[in-house]
Amino acid sequence: CSRDWSSDVCSSDLVLMVATDQFTACAVTGDLVLGMAKNCGAVGFVTDGCVRDLVGIENVGLPAWSVGVTPNSPHRSGPGAIGFPIQLAGHRVCSGDVVVADRDGVVVIPQALLETVAQKLPAVRTAEAAADEAVREGAKRPAFLK
């Protein structure tokens, strides 16, 4: 991964990826900081740590993924660094990687694999549509088990 980070932390399409080495004794953030991140153009937040203030986070409207929730406030100063490669759930994440997330979880696509993944998407979508149709038509087990 090359470090590609401007001095302007506020930018569009910014997903904040925060590694804590799965530390869960206190929150990484809460609604106020996530509200400020949204004001700067952040579109999502992902951490292997905990968050707090769920009702407030929902009201902020910035999608956030974490391993848990705790009432314990985050530390107000450090340690921390911005724009460097991190390890999240055992995977390397670099500035510029593509983050795709929904209610089920988060997937990070490294820049070097974007073209390969994009080429595979039509086949995946076709297979998923066929499986959905099979279920609607009464399938009782996956086709690969027949």
PLY file of the C-alpha trace (Angstrom):
ply
format ascii 1.0
element vertex 146
property float x
property float y
property float z
element edge 145
property int vertex1
property int vertex2
end_header
0.00 0.00 0.00
1.22 3.43 -0.77
0.35 6.26 1.56
-2.03 8.54 -0.28
-3.29 11.08 2.23
-3.90 14.77 1.77
-3.64 17.31 4.55
-7.40 17.88 4.24
-9.10 15.27 6.43
-12.53 16.43 5.25
-13.28 14.86 1.87
-16.14 13.10 0.11
-16.47 9.31 -0.02
-14.43 9.03 3.15
-15.00 5.90 5.21
-13.21 6.12 8.53
-11.51 2.81 9.28
-10.30 2.66 12.90
-8.10 -0.19 14.14
-7.91 -0.86 17.88
-6.44 -4.38 17.83
-9.93 -5.37 19.06
-9.64 -3.31 22.25
-13.11 -3.07 23.78
-12.60 -1.58 27.26
-13.85 1.80 26.03
-15.58 3.20 22.97
-13.64 4.41 19.95
-16.22 7.10 19.32
-19.76 8.22 19.97
-22.41 10.32 18.31
-20.73 13.72 18.69
-17.48 12.79 16.93
-19.36 10.83 14.27
-21.58 13.86 13.73
-18.47 15.97 13.16
-17.09 13.32 10.80
-20.33 13.43 8.83
-20.10 17.23 8.71
-16.67 16.75 7.10
-18.13 14.48 4.42
-17.53 11.04 5.93
-19.95 8.45 4.55
-19.23 5.62 7.00
-17.30 4.44 10.04
-15.81 0.98 10.69
-13.86 -0.22 13.73
-12.76 -3.44 15.36
-13.48 -1.73 18.68
-16.67 -0.48 20.34
-18.86 2.59 19.92
-21.24 4.32 22.33
-24.39 6.48 22.11
-26.29 4.25 19.66
-29.44 6.37 19.65
-27.35 9.45 18.93
-25.39 7.63 16.21
-28.65 6.59 14.56
-29.83 10.21 14.70
-26.55 11.41 13.14
-27.24 9.17 10.17
-23.64 8.14 9.57
-23.56 4.35 9.10
-21.24 2.76 11.65
-19.98 -0.80 12.14
-18.24 -2.02 15.28
-17.68 -5.22 17.22
-19.79 -3.97 20.10
-21.23 -1.21 22.20
-20.03 0.07 25.55
-21.07 2.96 27.80
-17.40 3.70 28.54
-16.24 6.99 27.03
-13.36 7.01 24.57
-9.97 8.42 25.50
-9.82 12.12 24.70
-6.23 12.17 23.49
-4.29 9.59 21.47
-2.76 7.41 20.64
-3.56 7.61 16.97
-2.38 8.23 13.44
-4.22 9.03 10.21
-3.81 7.72 6.68
-1.58 4.72 7.30
-2.31 1.08 6.46
-4.06 -0.73 9.31
-5.09 -4.25 10.25
-8.84 -4.74 10.76
-10.11 -8.22 11.64
-6.86 -9.66 10.34
-7.00 -7.86 6.99
-4.79 -5.06 5.74
-6.72 -1.89 4.85
-5.10 1.02 3.01
-6.18 4.51 2.04
-7.89 4.21 -1.32
-9.28 0.69 -0.82
-12.97 0.36 -1.62
-15.33 -0.32 1.30
-18.70 -1.95 0.63
-21.04 -2.44 3.56
-24.62 -3.27 4.45
-26.47 -4.57 7.49
-24.67 -7.91 7.21
-21.18 -6.50 7.44
-18.25 -4.86 5.70
-16.05 -5.93 2.79
-12.85 -4.14 1.85
-11.57 -4.49 -1.71
-7.88 -3.62 -2.11
-7.15 -1.25 -4.99
-5.05 -3.91 -6.72
-8.07 -6.25 -6.92
-10.74 -3.78 -8.06
-10.65 -4.80 -11.74
-10.72 -8.52 -10.92
-13.65 -8.10 -8.52
-15.55 -5.90 -10.98
-15.16 -8.54 -13.70
-16.63 -11.23 -11.42
-19.68 -9.21 -10.30
-21.96 -9.99 -13.29
-21.55 -13.76 -12.75
-22.21 -13.39 -9.02
-25.34 -11.32 -9.65
-26.60 -13.86 -12.19
-26.02 -16.77 -9.79
-27.76 -14.94 -6.93
-30.75 -14.08 -9.14
-31.04 -17.73 -10.20
-30.90 -18.88 -6.57
-33.57 -16.32 -5.58
-35.81 -17.52 -8.43
-35.31 -21.17 -7.42
-36.41 -20.39 -3.86
-39.48 -18.52 -5.13
-40.30 -21.58 -7.26
-40.15 -23.87 -4.22
-36.55 -25.12 -4.01
-35.90 -27.03 -0.78
-32.12 -27.32 -1.00
-29.30 -25.62 -2.89
-28.65 -26.85 -6.44
-25.10 -27.89 -5.50
-26.51 -30.57 -3.12
-28.51 -32.40 -5.80
0 1
1 2
2 3
3 4
4 5
5 6
6 7
7 8
8 9
9 10
10 11
11 12
12 13
13 14
14 15
15 16
16 17
17 18
18 19
19 20
20 21
21 22
22 23
23 24
24 25
25 26
26 27
27 28
28 29
29 30
30 31
31 32
32 33
33 34
34 35
35 36
36 37
37 38
38 39
39 40
40 41
41 42
42 43
43 44
44 45
45 46
46 47
47 48
48 49
49 50
50 51
51 52
52 53
53 54
54 55
55 56
56 57
57 58
58 59
59 60
60 61
61 62
62 63
63 64
64 65
65 66
66 67
67 68
68 69
69 70
70 71
71 72
72 73
73 74
74 75
75 76
76 77
77 78
78 79
79 80
80 81
81 82
82 83
83 84
84 85
85 86
86 87
87 88
88 89
89 90
90 91
91 92
92 93
93 94
94 95
95 96
96 97
97 98
98 99
99 100
100 101
101 102
102 103
103 104
104 105
105 106
106 107
107 108
108 109
109 110
110 111
111 112
112 113
113 114
114 115
115 116
116 117
117 118
118 119
119 120
120 121
121 122
122 123
123 124
124 125
125 126
126 127
127 128
128 129
129 130
130 131
131 132
132 133
133 134
134 135
135 136
136 137
137 138
138 139
139 140
140 141
141 142
142 143
143 144
144 145
